[in-house]
């Protein structure tokens, strides 16, 4: 096992262990974390501040503009954002840029507490922001906030944003939860937004209006074209609302933002320059050379090399991500073997994920995960263990399922509708070097039990593309797909749109996010039930059932826990990476 360098993984484990204490007490005030410490464990989201949620942070008073900002912070991206318009992308490298230029009602600090941005405060029952029945949320907007072009931000911008998300004229990434839990969004005056819900919705704080669109810029585009799908603003959003303003996006090269002196908390640095690098090796070289101040999407095997020179620290951040296999269960699109639960279990048993982690990563930092929620305490299952490595059992299950090597070529096959079908599965992932290495090992392990792997690698922008853009996962052109994912509403566990029957993408539902096609009506009922529960303990109990059902159905196979790893050059001071909004405190960064 590799040395963990300055990491103290036990600290992160302890943070999870003491979450029980957090469930009985309010979270601490937000403070920057030391660069060599993992972040605290997340608190539970909810429609009300429950025993599992931290005390909402009140909005800071606007400050006077400081002296001229100075310096450029350089950040490396190994994947290019597919678009910057948030209604069209759930890609990580797109969403995190919004911390700079497109803020919403709240942002989440490094302790995963909501910090008001466009909202004046976090609505609660006590301050009158949430009705007694929990179905009406009234948000008072911060006074004096303007778009970067000087136009005021008003309640009408939020109404417009809601209308654009639910409009069928826009081929958006997903309409969830706006299309299922919102009855109406209104603006009784310029400084107020009223959200009426169809039901109590536990995850509202972490999933509604985390961004807002400029009505005065995009309404004319929608009126003229009948859609925002092709708006120039999608890749060149020259008008935004945040501490920085979009400057330039050159495909394959860079993305840059400049300081917005009119933001209520103007930043100290002048520019953020995002360099798009071709691969992990190029990023590592740039970090070591000092050409990059912040690097992300790192793997744990890089830690020692990056920190060797003494100028860089690597931090682990709890962000809810798990690397795993999403399995295709869509009849007519998946290999017929994938529709058999025992074959899916055989895939897990035939793969020595434990040795893969030990050889390619840092085992203590990236242990094999049992479920989709393993990196989402306190909702992670307390009873389930990762599927074991048992190739003998895998072969027995395949035999029982009728997949045998009838022609002696080493690959199992089966007669289906009078035709011999080989057990050859499309294993698709991105071009990331670590994932290619995993594929190579897995192909050998599968071959040992009679399964052939058809290895495919796709550039990230296409791999994560939606149904309308013919993304291979979205259209079902895979059997096993590997990537790192998390609940959409993290730190809230709600990920309903990724697993419900109604969210399988089709021609009639191109925005569906259940790309694997897992469909279990009893599972849907549990997802509906959890969304209405605001009591932390009761919701945790339902998530134990949710994970048990998915585990029994083998709808997902975990590979490893995937906390975010960030490199930070010590010339940048005051950086406090958050698990939801990594750049939440960018206004306080300074340069040596």
MOZISUL-V574174 format. One record per pair of residues at least 12 apart in sequence whose C-alpha atoms are under 7 Angstrom apart, sorted by the first residue. I is the first residue (numbers start at 1). J is the second residue. Records with the same first field share a line. If there is no record, write none. Layout:
# MOZISUL-V574174
I = J, J
This chain:
# MOZISUL-V574174
1 = 358, 362, 363
2 = 362
5 = 304
6 = 36
7 = 36
9 = 364, 365
11 = 38
12 = 38, 40
15 = 40, 41
16 = 41, 377
19 = 41
22 = 52
23 = 51, 52, 53
24 = 51, 52
25 = 51
26 = 53, 54, 55
27 = 54, 55
30 = 109, 111
32 = 576
33 = 576
35 = 313, 315
36 = 313, 314, 315
37 = 315
38 = 315, 316, 317
39 = 110, 111, 317, 318
40 = 111
41 = 318
42 = 111, 112, 377, 491
43 = 112, 491
44 = 491, 492
45 = 202, 203, 206, 491, 492
46 = 202, 203, 205, 534
47 = 201, 202, 203, 204, 205, 534
48 = 124, 534
50 = 534, 535, 536
51 = 536
52 = 536
54 = 113
56 = 113, 114, 122
57 = 114, 115, 116
58 = 115, 116, 121
59 = 115, 116, 120, 121
62 = 264, 265
63 = 264, 265
65 = 261, 266
69 = 267, 268, 269, 270
70 = 268, 269, 270
71 = 269, 270, 271, 591
72 = 269, 270, 271, 272, 273
73 = 271, 272, 273, 293
74 = 272, 273, 274, 292, 293, 294
75 = 273, 274, 275, 292, 293, 294, 295
76 = 274, 275, 276, 277, 283, 292, 294, 295
77 = 274, 275, 276, 277
78 = 276, 277, 278, 279, 280
79 = 93, 276, 460
80 = 93, 276
81 = 93, 94
82 = 94, 461
83 = 234, 235
84 = 234, 235
85 = 234
87 = 165, 172, 173
88 = 172, 173
89 = 173
90 = 173
96 = 581, 582
99 = 581, 583, 584
100 = 242, 243, 244
101 = 240, 241, 242, 243, 244, 245, 246
102 = 211, 240, 241, 242
103 = 117, 210, 211, 241, 242
104 = 117, 118, 209, 210, 211, 212
105 = 117, 118, 119, 209, 210
106 = 118, 119, 210
107 = 581, 584
108 = 580, 581, 584
109 = 578, 581, 584
110 = 576, 577, 578, 579
118 = 141, 142
119 = 139, 140, 141, 142
120 = 140, 141, 142
123 = 138, 139
134 = 200
135 = 196, 197, 198, 199, 200
136 = 195, 196, 197
137 = 194, 195, 196
138 = 193, 194, 195
139 = 192, 193, 194
140 = 191, 192, 193
141 = 191, 192
146 = 241
147 = 239, 240, 241
148 = 239, 240, 241, 245
149 = 239
154 = 190, 191
155 = 187, 189, 190, 191, 192, 193
156 = 187, 190
157 = 212, 213, 214, 215
158 = 212
159 = 185, 186, 187
160 = 215
161 = 212, 213
166 = 178, 179
169 = 226, 227
170 = 227, 228, 229
171 = 229, 511
172 = 511
173 = 466, 511
174 = 511, 512, 513
176 = 497
181 = 197, 198, 199
182 = 196, 197, 198
183 = 196, 197, 198
184 = 196
200 = 532
201 = 531, 532
202 = 531, 532, 533, 534
203 = 489, 492, 494
206 = 489, 490, 492
207 = 489
236 = 249
242 = 263
243 = 259, 260, 263, 265, 266, 267, 587
244 = 257, 258, 259, 260
245 = 257, 258, 259, 260
246 = 258
252 = 276
253 = 275, 276
254 = 274, 275, 276
255 = 273, 274, 275
256 = 272, 273, 274
257 = 271, 272, 273
258 = 270, 271, 272
259 = 271
265 = 587
266 = 587
267 = 586, 587, 588
268 = 587, 588, 589, 590
269 = 589, 590
279 = 432
280 = 433
288 = 306
293 = 568, 569, 572
294 = 566, 567, 568, 569
295 = 566, 567, 568
296 = 565, 566, 567
297 = 564, 565
298 = 565, 566
299 = 361, 565
300 = 361, 362
301 = 360, 361, 362
311 = 569, 570
312 = 567, 568, 569, 570
313 = 567, 568, 569
314 = 565, 566, 567, 568
315 = 565, 566, 567
316 = 563, 564, 565, 566
317 = 563, 564, 565, 578, 579
318 = 563, 564, 579
319 = 563, 564, 579, 580
320 = 375, 376, 486, 490
321 = 375, 484, 485, 486, 561, 562, 563
322 = 372, 375, 484, 485, 486, 560, 561, 562
323 = 483, 484, 485, 558, 559, 560, 561, 562
324 = 482, 483, 484, 557, 558, 559, 560
325 = 480, 481, 482, 483, 556, 557, 558
326 = 480, 481, 482, 516, 556, 557
327 = 479, 480, 481, 516, 555, 556
328 = 476, 478, 479, 480, 516, 517
329 = 516, 517, 518
330 = 516, 517
333 = 476, 477
334 = 476, 478, 479
335 = 425, 479
341 = 553, 554
342 = 397
343 = 397, 398
344 = 554
345 = 554
346 = 394, 397, 398
348 = 387, 557
349 = 387, 388, 389, 390, 391, 394
350 = 389, 390, 391, 394, 445, 446, 449
351 = 389, 442, 445, 446
352 = 389
353 = 368, 559
354 = 368
366 = 560, 561, 562
367 = 560, 561
368 = 386, 558, 559, 560, 561
369 = 386, 558, 559, 560, 561
370 = 384, 385, 386, 387, 558
371 = 547, 558
372 = 558
375 = 561
376 = 493
379 = 493, 540, 543
381 = 544, 547
391 = 449
395 = 449
402 = 414
410 = 450
411 = 423, 450, 451, 452
412 = 450, 451
423 = 451, 452
424 = 451, 452, 453, 454
425 = 452, 453, 454, 479
426 = 453, 454, 455, 478, 479, 480
427 = 453, 454, 455, 456, 478, 479, 480, 481
428 = 455, 456, 457, 478, 480, 481, 482
429 = 456, 457, 458, 481, 482, 483
430 = 457, 458, 459, 460, 463
431 = 457, 458, 459
439 = 455
467 = 505, 510, 511
468 = 510
473 = 515
474 = 505, 515
476 = 515
496 = 527
497 = 513, 514
498 = 513, 514
499 = 514, 518
500 = 514, 519, 524
501 = 518, 519, 520
504 = 517
518 = 555
523 = 546
526 = 542, 546
530 = 542
571 = 591, 592
572 = 589, 590, 591, 592
573 = 589, 590, 591
574 = 588, 589, 590
575 = 589
